[in-house]
Structure formats: structure tokens, C-alpha cells
Amino acid sequence: MFMKSFIPPHRTLMGPGPSDVSPRVLEALGRPTIGHLDPAFIGMMEEMKELLQYAFATKNELTFPVSAPGSAGMETCFVNLVEPGDKVIVCQNGVFGGRMKENVERCGATAVMVEDEWGTVVDPQKVEAALKANPDAKIVAFVHAETSTGAQSDAKTLVELAHKHDCLTIVDAVTSLGGSPLKVDEWGIDAIYSGTQKCLSAPPGLSPVSFSERAAEVVKNRKTKVQSWFLDLTLVMGYWGGGGKRAYHHTAPINNLYGLHEALLILHEEGLENAWARHQHHHQALKAGLEAMGITFVVKEGDRLPQLNAVTIPEGVDDAEVRSILLNDYNLEIGAGLGNLAGKVWRIGLMGHASNPTNIEYCLKSLDEVLSKMNAPIKSGVAVPAAKAVLEGAAQAS
């Protein structure tokens, strides 16, 4: 069989992730590979930890990227903090709360579910009721930014409730890190995990995590051995620990870490609060365009993620056909619905490097053309001007 080098098509990635990767990050990925114990690489690792602390808004010493995707970051939090027989309050308002439940059960613990309708945020009153009914609960776990629906829950309030009942918290920030306000120390989050492929705009394959001192003490005082050798923090930190000394644990994905380092530098240069404001501003522009077209949002205003826009598919429109045309004819990727929302919604991402005016206008123009050709019940020709009005209005104000 004749084979040749793979050259991927150039896409505009506006789905739920991965997001477009900055040319600076792509260039960093191609730099010469050195050893994972090389002094130069160890120096970069120290900078990486500081840059991640900045991104998470934390001073937690135990802050580093797990050498695997966001799902492994999730497992790192659960396998280190949850022991057999523990009871964990798990909040589910979308797909990813369900994955938390799976982790709890695989640790031999009991998951007490607090369920909310998909497209809504986690209800603090339900969480408090569950905590009162289960005074022996050890942890409250919830998704800050539910990627399957575009809902953003009130992490600060949920953490306060957990601490009031002497529980630790495990927080999924895969989609929120770098895209919307996230303040680990100020909110008192105990354990948090994210991914590189969303608002950080680096390739998938690494999972930033951070653990508070309180959480680290729980890990140190476990009664049982962590069920995962690879994700056992007491072993991993021999490699990622401070002091410049590194004990071999695993061969790190060296070039991928170059890419994450560059992505975090970009975030630092822009400024964390500026990045949050940019995502919110571009969400408002996209929202104006979609609503002018006649497309509505799943999540109510005020609870929406700016970087992940879940919108209802117009009546009579074939979900898969539209996404296929956009991908094949326009090189534009938007996401399908998951779970209960499959076939009912599109998920349009405005994450990191992809959150820019050019992408907003291209997405709206492409959607308008495809839906108009299908005679979908939309208003044609109004989306891009509506978005531009928001973008230009902000430019004039500044």
C-alpha cells in the first residue's frame, strides 16, 4: 500500500474543542526535543508551574499539568482524594457530571447525585439539602463550565456550601480555564482540573491540575494506596516537585509541554482579566448575530458560558447535514449536541485563539448561507451586520 505524509486540512475550529491553536504554539511544538530530565527542561517546568498558578489564580504549590488529556486530570483528582467507602456529593447538569459519578464508583465510593435539568446551572439549594441529608459526605464534586450544555454554575457559592459542611471540593474547569472568571484561591477550591485544548488553545494531551494544602494533606493521610500508579500524586510529585530536583516517574510529553508553556505565556501577556473580557465581548457579538437570524440559546442569559454557545437547531433542519456541509464546503467545525441534547442543539465554541471577530463573522456568514439554501426558518442577511454592530460599538467606546 502506498502511503505518504499526512497533511491535515486547514479548518476553523469553532466546536466544543479542540480550538484553533496559535501559530506561536505550533512553532513551539516543533522545537528540538530534549530529555525530560535535562536541566534546561527542568527550568521550563518551573516556569510552567508559575504560569499555571497565574492561570488558576492560585498559589497552590501542587499545581502542574498531568501528562494526559483532561479526563486523566479528572481521574487524578478522584483517585487521590476518594477512598473506598467514602461518600461524595456529585452534581450533574450535563454529560460531564455523569463522568464524575463513574469515577467515584470506580474508587469504591458512593455517589450521592444532585441532578438538575440539562441547560440549567447546579442549584445550590439542592446541594445544601444533599449535604444536610448526608452529614458523612467527604467531597462535593461539580462541573464549573458544563461543555455539553453551555451552562456555567456558581463555583464560589457551591464551594462555600461544601466547606460549611466540612467537605472538600473537586471542580471540573476544563472549559472555563482562561475563558471566564475562575479564582481558585479566592473561592477556596480544593482540587481542580482542566484541559489544554479549550481556552488555552494548545493541542489536547495535557491536563492542568491544582490541589490546595488542605487537599494535599488528605492525600498524604490516606488509609489506602491510590488505585492508579501513574496518577498517584505522591509519586508524580517526585518529578514535578520543587527544588529543581526531579526523580524519574514517566517520560513527559516534552514537545507538548513546550506548546503549553507558549500558550500560557500568551495568556499571561494578554492578562487573565483581559482574556475573560475578550471572551465575553465576542460572545455578545455572536449572540447578537445568532438572535438576529432567529436562532435561540439553550441556557438563559446570565448562566451562559461565553466560550461555549449551545443554540437550538431551527425547526425542520437536519443537524448532521448542516455540520457536514460546514465542514466539507467551508472548512468550519461546529459541535453536535451530546446525550439528552443530541440532534437538538449545536455547540459553537469561541475559545482562546479562536475567539476573534474574523471567526465570528465567518461562522455567521457560513451558517446563514447553508440554512438559507435549505429554506430554513431564519432571517437571512442580518446576522453579520448585527455582530459587527457589537464589535464596532466596543471599538468606538475604547
N, C-alpha and C positions, 0 to 999 in steps of 0.2 A: 504494500500500500504506500502510495506517495504522500508524504506529509511535508509541511513547511511551517515556518514560524507563525504563531498565532498573532494576528493584528486585529484587535477589537475595534468595532465601530465606535465612532465618537458620538456619545449620547449626551443629552441634557437630562441629568438625574433629578427629578422632582417627585420622587415617590417617598416612601417612609424610610428609606435608607437602603443601600449606601447613598451618600450625597456626592456631588461633584467634588473632586479633590483639587486643591490649589496646585498650579504649576510649580510653586516653590516646594510643596510637599513631594510631588512626583520627582522633582530633581533630587531632593534629599534621599529618596528611596534608592536612587541609582549610584550613590556614593560607594567608595570601596568598602567591602566587608572587612572588619577586623574581628579579633577574638572577643568573646563575651566577658573575658577576664582581663582584657587589655587595659592598662591604666588610663588610656585616653577614653575608652568606652565607659569605664567606671566614673570618670569625671562627668561625662554626659549624663549618666544615670543620676548623679546627684542633682544636676540641673533639672532633669526631668521631674524628680520628686518635688522640687520647689515650684516648678511651673504647674504641676498638678495641684499642689496646695493652693496656688493662686486661683486656678480654675474652680476648685471646690469651695473656695473661701474658707480655708481651714488651716490650722497649724498642726493638725494631727501628724505625728511622726510616722505612723503606719499608713502611708499614702504612697501607692505605687501602681503600675499597670500590670495586671495579670497577663501572662503570655498566652492568651487565648481570647476568643470573642466574648461579648457581653454576657452570654449565657454562662460562661465559666466564672465571670465576676459574680454573678448571682449565686452560683454554687459555692464560691469561696466564702461568701457571707454566711450562707446557711450551714455548710458543713462544719465551719469553725465555731459558730455560736449556738447551734442547736444540737442537743444530745437526745439519745433515746429516752422516751418518757416525758419529754418536755411538752408544754402546751404553747402553741403560737397562734395569736390572732392574725388571720390573713384577710386582707381587704381585697375584694375582687370587683372591678367595674369594667373589665375587658379581658382580653386574652392573657395578658402577662401576669395578672394576679393569680390566674389558674396555674401558671408555671411555678409561682411561689408555693402554692399548695403541694404540687408534686415534689418540690424539694423538701418541704417539711416532712412529708410522709416517708420519703426515701431516707431521711435521717432517723426514722423510727419514732418520730414525734407525732403529736396530734394537732391537726389544723382546725381551728375554730373559725368558720367562714363568716365574714361580714360582706354581704352581697348588695351591690347597687346596680341599677339599670345601666346597660351599656350606653355610653354617651353622656352620662352624668358623672359628677365627682364623688369621691368617697364621702359618705355622710358622717361627720364627727359624732353626732348623737347616737348613731348605730354602733360606732366604735366604743363609745363610753358605756353603752349598755352591755356590750360584749365583755368589756373589762370588768364591770361590776358583777356580771354573772360568772366570770371565770377569774377569781382573785389569785389563782395559782398560775396564771399565764406568765410566761417569761419574756416574750417578744411580741411586738406589733410590727407586721410587715405590710407595706403598701407600695403602690406604684405612684410616683410623683407625676410623671407625664405618661399617660396611657396611650401608646403609639397606635393601638388598634382603633381608638375612637377619637383621639384629639382632645381628650379632657385632661385638665391639669388640676390636681387636688391640692388642698391647703396643707402643705407639709408641716408648716410651723405649728398649726393648731393640733394636728394629729400627733406630732412628737410631744407636745406639751401634755396631751391626754395620756400618752403612754408613760411618760415619766411620772405623772401624777399617781399612776398605779404601779410604779416601780418596775416598769418594763423597759427593755431595750427596744430600739427600732432598727429595722432593716428597710432601706429605701432604694427603689429602682429609679435611677436618674439617667437611664440610657438615652432618652431623647431630650432631656432638659439641660444637661451639662453644656454650658456655653451658649445656650439659646434663650433661656428665660431665667429669671432670678432664682438662684439656688445658693443658700448660705448655710453651709454645714455647721460651722461653729456657733453662729448666732442663733440658729434654730435648735441646736443641740442634737443633731442626727448622730446616731451611734455607729451605724455601718451603712455604707452607700456604695453602689456600683454603677458603672456607666459603660458606654462603648465609644469607639473612636470614629465610627462611620456615619455619625449623625451630624451634630452641630460643630464638632471639631474638624470635620472634613478631612480626615485621614482614612486610609484604607481600613476595612474591617480586619480583625485579628488580634486586637488588644482590648483589655477591659480595665480602665482605671477604677481603683477602689480606695476607700479611706475608712479607717476604724478609729474611733475615739479611744482615749485612755481607758475609759470605763469598759468598752467592748474588748480591748486588748487584755484587760485583767480577767475578763470572763474566759477568754481563750486560754490564758496561762493556767487557769484553775479548773480546767475541765476534769470531769471524773473519768471520761472515756477517751480513747485515742480518736483523733479525727479520722473519719472513714476514708478520706481521699489522701493518698500520699502526696500527689502532685500539688494539691491545693492547701495542704496543711501550712498555716501561717508560721508556725514555729520553725518549720524547715525553710520555707520560701524566704523568710526574712534573714536567713543566713546569707542569702545572695543580695537581697535588696536593702539590708540593714545599713545603718550609718557607719561613720568612722572610716570610710574608704576601704575597709577590708571586705572581701567577698569570698564566701565559701561556695563551691560548685554545687548547684542544685539541679539546674537544667540548662541546656543551651538556648539562650534567649533569641527571639526573632530579631536579630541585630538590625537589619535594614528597615524593618517595620518600625522599630523604635526610633531610628533616625527620622522617619516620617512623622511620628507622633511628636517628637521633640520640636520639629519645624512647625507643625500645626499649632502647638501650644505657644510657641514664640509669636506666631501670627495673632493669636488670641490676646496675648499679653501686649503686643504692640497696639492693637486696636483698643484695648481696655475692656474689661469684663462688662461694665455697665453700658458702654457704647455698643457692644455686641448684642446685649439684651435689647437695647433701644432699636437697633437696626432690625432685628428680627420682628419686633412688634410693629415698627413702621411699615415694613414690607408686607406683613400680614394684613394691615389695614388697607394697603393698596390692592392686594389680591382680593380681599373681601369685597371691596368696592366694585371691582370688575366682575366677580362672580355673581354678586347680588344684582348688579345691573343687567346681567344676562338672564337672571331668573333662577339661578342655582342657589339653594339654601344650605345652611350649615346644620350638622347633626347636634353639635354642642351649643348650649346657649351662651350668649355673649357674656364675658366676664369669667367663664370657666374654660375658655378655649386656649389650646396651645398655639402660639403664633407660628411655630415652626412646623406644625403638622395639622393640616386643614382637612377635616373629614366633611365631605359635602354629599348631598343626596343626588343620586343619578336621576336625570329628567325622565318623566313617565314615558314608557314605550321604547326607551333606548337600551340597546344591548351593551352591557358593561364590557365584556371581553372584546367585542368588536371595536369599540372606541379605543380601548387601550392598545389593541393590536395595530390599528391604523396610526395612532400617535407614535408608536414605537417604530414601525416599519417605514412610514412615509415622512415622519417629522423627526425621527431620532429623539423622541421625547418620552421619558418614562414617568408615568404616574402610577400610584398603587391601587390595588383592589382592596375591597373590604375583607375582614377576617371574621371567622366564627359567625356570630349572630348577624353580622352586618355584611357578610359575603353577598355580592350581587346587588347590594342596596346603596353602597357608597363608593366614592373614590377618595383616596387619601393623597393629598397634594402637599409635598414637602417643600419647605423653604428653609433649608438647613445650611448653616455655615457658609461656605464659599458659594453655594447655590442660591443663597438669599440675596438677590440683587435685582435691580429694575429690569435688566435685559431679560432675565428668565421669566419674570412676572409677565411682561408684555408678550413674550414668545408663547408661553403657556396659554394665556387668554386668547391670543390670536389663533393658535392652533386648535384649541377646543371649539372656538366659535366656528371655524371653517368646517371641522369634522361634523359637528352637531347640526349645522345649517344644511349641509349636504344630505343629512339623514332626515331633514324636516322635523327635527326635534322641537318641542315647545319651549323655545328660548327666544330672547330678543337679540338679534344679530347686529353687529357693528357698534355696540355701545360699551363693551367690556373694557377694551384698551383705553379709550378716552377717559372712562371713569377711574381707572387705575392711575393713569397719567396725572389726572387732576390731584389725586392724593400725593403722588410723588413730587410733582412740581410745586404744590402748595407748601410742602415741608421745605423744599429747597429755597423758596422765596422767603419763608419765615426765618430761615437760618442766615 
